[in-house]
Amino acid sequence: MNRESNFREKEIYKVTIVGSLVNFLLVIFKFTAGIIGHSTAMMADAVHSLSDFATDVVVIICVKISGKPQDENHKYGHGKYETLATAIIGTLLLCVGVGIMINAASTIIGYAQGKTLDKPGNLALIAAAVSIIAKEGIYQYTAWKGKRLNSKAVTANAWHHRSDALSSIGTLVGIGGAILLGNKWTVLDPITALIVSFFIIRVAIKLAKPCIDELLEKSLPKETEQKIMDIIQSIPEVKSPHNLRTRHIGNNIAIECHVRMDGNMSLQAAHDITRTIESKLKNEFGNDTHIGIHAEPEN
């Protein structure tokens, strides 16, 4: 592992462990507040924080593996393990969102049928407020680190932190409404939870879709492929680049292309030109870009 990769891995560990510590403390506080404050909404919010804690563990394990260099069984490296981690986070987030939606809808139906909802206590309200502040703070920190480290898994985890903050906002509104407006308004809790669940599901889909595209070997965007072709065609000796194939490998990309050159050119000259193409592409897309250039005689 080179120095840059080692630094990146350590930074990902650091930001993930900070988030894990915050999640662990919030899980304990929320479960305690939910039990003492007689709030089912806070208990659901605690379960959401527990899912955050679980995804932190997933990120630590998968990023550790993805940081390994290529070996005999993984010629393209281990970058897709980080993609897998992101997909798992998105899936868990989707499950949490659907679970909150079903629970909230069930509670609303029960209330409409005459079921009385318990009025939550002040401790639950305080826990919701603390959760919003803590989770938004850890989201800002994690999102900043994810962008700086160019890590999809860290960025995905940041959005999971924010989804918990959004969930806590719904909980705060519901609990606050029930406390301030009286028993007739206890239904505010499940209503706001239902609304928040749609946002959570939307974020989950947004995270999971790019991972599915990558695992299904979707090509890079047309704009990126055109940039690749422009770089290849900037070499005077290269004619008619074709059969371009591109894909993501974790945070890196793979590029394969056929090019035509003068058939009378020496093998050494053709080799030097392909190395020049590789150098230009790596300057644009990073040193870990996987490049395969196949040279063909022009005639």
C-alpha positions in Angstrom: 0.0 0.0 0.0 1.5 3.4 -1.0 1.7 6.3 1.3 -1.3 8.1 -0.2 -3.5 5.1 0.1 -2.4 4.5 3.7 -3.2 8.1 4.7 -6.6 7.8 3.0 -7.5 4.6 4.8 -6.4 6.0 8.2 -8.6 9.1 7.6 -11.6 7.0 6.6 -11.1 5.0 9.8 -10.8 8.2 11.9 -14.0 9.8 10.6 -15.9 6.5 10.8 -14.8 5.8 14.4 -15.9 9.4 15.4 -19.3 8.7 13.9 -19.5 5.3 15.6 -18.8 6.8 19.0 -21.5 9.5 18.5 -24.0 6.8 17.3 -23.2 4.5 20.2 -23.8 7.3 22.8 -27.0 8.4 21.0 -28.4 4.8 20.9 -28.0 4.5 24.7 -29.5 7.9 25.3 -32.4 7.5 22.9 -33.4 4.0 24.2 -33.2 5.3 27.8 -35.3 8.4 26.9 -37.8 6.3 24.9 -38.3 4.0 27.8 -38.5 6.6 30.6 -40.3 9.1 28.4 -42.9 6.5 27.2 -42.2 7.5 23.6 -42.6 4.9 20.8 -41.3 7.5 18.4 -38.1 7.9 20.3 -37.7 4.1 20.4 -38.0 4.0 16.6 -35.5 6.9 16.4 -33.1 4.8 18.6 -33.4 1.9 16.2 -32.5 4.3 13.4 -29.4 5.3 15.3 -28.6 1.6 15.9 -28.7 1.1 12.1 -26.2 4.0 11.8 -23.9 2.2 14.2 -24.2 -1.0 12.3 -23.3 0.7 9.0 -20.2 2.3 10.6 -19.0 -1.3 11.2 -19.6 -2.2 7.6 -17.6 0.8 6.4 -14.6 0.0 8.6 -14.5 -3.6 7.4 -15.1 -3.0 3.7 -12.8 0.0 3.4 -10.0 -2.0 5.1 -10.4 -4.6 2.4 -10.7 -2.1 -0.5 -7.4 -0.4 0.5 -5.5 -3.6 -0.2 -3.3 -3.5 -3.4 -4.0 -5.9 -6.3 -3.1 -9.5 -5.8 -3.1 -12.8 -7.7 -6.9 -13.2 -7.3 -7.8 -9.5 -7.7 -5.9 -8.1 -10.7 -8.0 -4.9 -10.7 -7.5 -4.4 -6.9 -10.2 -4.4 -4.2 -12.0 -1.1 -5.0 -15.4 -2.7 -5.4 -15.5 -3.7 -1.8 -16.1 0.0 -1.0 -18.8 0.0 -3.6 -20.3 -3.0 -1.8 -20.2 -1.1 1.5 -22.0 1.8 -0.1 -24.7 -0.6 -1.5 -25.1 -2.2 1.9 -25.6 1.2 3.6 -28.1 2.2 0.9 -30.0 -1.1 1.4 -30.1 -0.8 5.2 -31.2 2.8 4.9 -34.0 1.7 2.5 -35.1 -0.9 5.0 -35.1 1.6 7.9 -37.2 4.0 5.8 -39.7 1.4 4.8 -39.9 0.2 8.4 -40.6 3.7 9.7 -43.2 4.2 7.0 -45.0 1.0 7.9 -44.9 1.6 11.6 -46.1 5.2 11.2 -49.0 4.2 8.9 -50.0 1.5 11.3 -50.1 3.9 14.2 -52.1 6.4 12.3 -54.7 3.8 11.2 -54.9 2.6 14.9 -55.5 6.2 16.0 -58.2 6.7 13.4 -59.9 3.6 14.7 -60.0 5.0 18.2 -56.8 3.8 19.7 -55.3 6.2 22.3 -51.6 7.1 21.9 -49.4 7.7 24.9 -48.3 11.2 25.6 -44.5 11.3 25.6 -42.4 12.9 28.4 -40.0 15.8 28.3 -36.9 13.6 28.3 -37.9 12.2 24.9 -38.2 15.8 23.6 -34.7 16.7 24.9 -33.3 13.5 23.4 -34.7 14.4 20.0 -33.2 17.9 20.2 -29.8 16.5 21.2 -30.0 14.0 18.4 -30.6 16.6 15.7 -27.7 18.8 16.8 -25.3 15.8 17.2 -26.3 14.1 13.9 -26.2 17.2 11.8 -22.8 18.1 13.3 -21.4 14.6 12.5 -23.0 14.8 9.0 -21.2 18.0 8.2 -17.9 16.6 9.4 -18.3 13.2 7.6 -19.6 14.8 4.3 -16.6 17.1 4.3 -14.2 14.2 4.9 -15.9 12.1 2.2 -15.5 14.8 -0.4 -11.9 15.4 0.6 -11.0 11.7 0.6 -13.1 11.0 -2.5 -14.8 8.1 -0.7 -18.3 7.0 -1.7 -18.7 4.9 1.4 -17.9 7.8 3.7 -20.2 10.1 1.8 -22.9 7.5 2.0 -22.4 7.2 5.7 -22.7 11.0 6.0 -26.1 10.8 4.4 -27.1 8.1 6.8 -26.2 10.5 9.6 -28.3 13.2 8.1 -31.3 10.8 7.6 -31.1 10.2 11.4 -31.2 13.9 11.9 -34.2 14.2 9.7 -35.9 11.4 11.5 -35.2 13.2 14.8 -36.8 16.4 13.4 -40.0 14.5 12.8 -39.7 13.0 16.3 -39.1 16.4 17.8 -42.2 17.8 16.0 -44.4 14.9 17.0 -43.3 14.8 20.6 -43.4 18.6 21.0 -46.9 18.7 19.5 -48.1 16.0 21.8 -46.7 17.7 24.8 -47.8 21.2 24.0 -51.1 20.6 22.3 -52.5 17.8 24.4 -53.6 14.2 23.8 -55.7 15.0 20.7 -52.5 15.8 18.8 -50.4 12.8 19.7 -51.0 11.6 16.2 -48.5 14.3 15.1 -45.8 11.9 16.0 -46.6 9.2 13.5 -47.6 11.7 10.8 -44.3 13.5 10.9 -42.5 10.1 11.0 -44.4 9.1 7.8 -43.3 12.2 6.0 -39.6 11.8 7.1 -39.7 8.1 5.9 -40.2 9.3 2.3 -37.1 11.5 2.5 -35.1 8.6 4.0 -36.2 6.2 1.2 -35.3 8.9 -1.5 -31.8 9.2 -0.1 -31.4 5.4 0.1 -32.4 5.0 -3.6 -30.0 7.9 -4.5 -27.1 6.1 -2.8 -27.9 2.6 -4.0 -28.5 3.3 -7.7 -24.9 4.3 -8.6 -23.6 1.2 -6.8 -25.9 -1.0 -8.8 -24.8 0.7 -12.0 -21.2 0.0 -11.1 -21.7 -3.6 -10.1 -23.5 -4.1 -13.4 -20.5 -2.6 -15.2 -22.2 0.5 -16.5 -20.0 2.7 -18.7 -18.8 6.1 -17.6 -20.9 9.1 -18.6 -20.8 10.2 -22.3 -19.0 13.4 -21.4 -16.2 11.5 -19.6 -15.8 9.1 -22.6 -15.6 12.0 -25.0 -12.9 13.5 -22.8 -11.0 10.2 -23.0 -11.3 10.1 -26.8 -10.1 13.7 -27.1 -7.0 12.9 -25.0 -6.2 9.9 -27.2 -6.8 11.8 -30.4 -4.5 14.6 -29.2 -1.5 12.2 -30.0 -0.6 13.0 -33.7 0.5 9.4 -34.5 -2.8 7.9 -33.3 -5.6 7.3 -35.9 -9.2 6.2 -35.5 -9.5 5.3 -31.8 -12.3 2.8 -31.4 -13.8 0.0 -29.3 -13.7 2.2 -26.2 -14.8 0.5 -23.0 -15.0 2.1 -19.6 -16.2 1.3 -16.1 -15.8 2.2 -12.5 -13.7 0.1 -10.1 -14.5 1.6 -6.7 -13.1 5.2 -6.7 -11.0 4.4 -9.8 -11.9 3.8 -13.4 -10.8 1.3 -16.1 -10.3 2.4 -19.7 -9.8 0.0 -22.7 -9.4 1.3 -26.3 -8.1 0.2 -29.7 -6.0 2.6 -31.7 -4.6 2.5 -35.2 -1.0 3.6 -36.1 1.4 3.4 -39.0 1.9 -0.3 -39.8 5.6 0.4 -40.7 6.3 1.9 -37.3 8.7 0.0 -35.1 7.4 -2.0 -32.1 9.4 0.3 -29.8 7.9 3.4 -31.3 4.3 2.0 -31.0 5.0 1.1 -27.4 6.3 4.5 -26.6 3.1 6.1 -28.0 0.8 3.8 -26.0 2.8 4.8 -22.9 2.3 8.4 -23.7 -1.5 7.8 -24.0 -1.5 6.1 -20.6 0.5 8.9 -19.1 -1.9 11.6 -20.4 -5.0 9.6 -19.2 -3.5 9.0 -15.7 -2.7 12.7 -15.4 -6.4 13.4 -16.1 -8.0 10.6 -14.1 -5.5 9.5 -11.5 -2.5 7.2 -11.2 -4.6 4.2 -10.1 -6.6 4.3 -13.4 -6.5 0.9 -15.2 -5.6 1.5 -18.8 -5.4 -1.0 -21.7 -4.4 0.3 -25.1 -4.5 -2.1 -28.1 -2.5 -1.0 -31.1 -3.4 -2.0 -34.7 -1.8 -1.2 -38.0 -3.5 1.6 -39.8 -3.8 -0.3 -43.1 
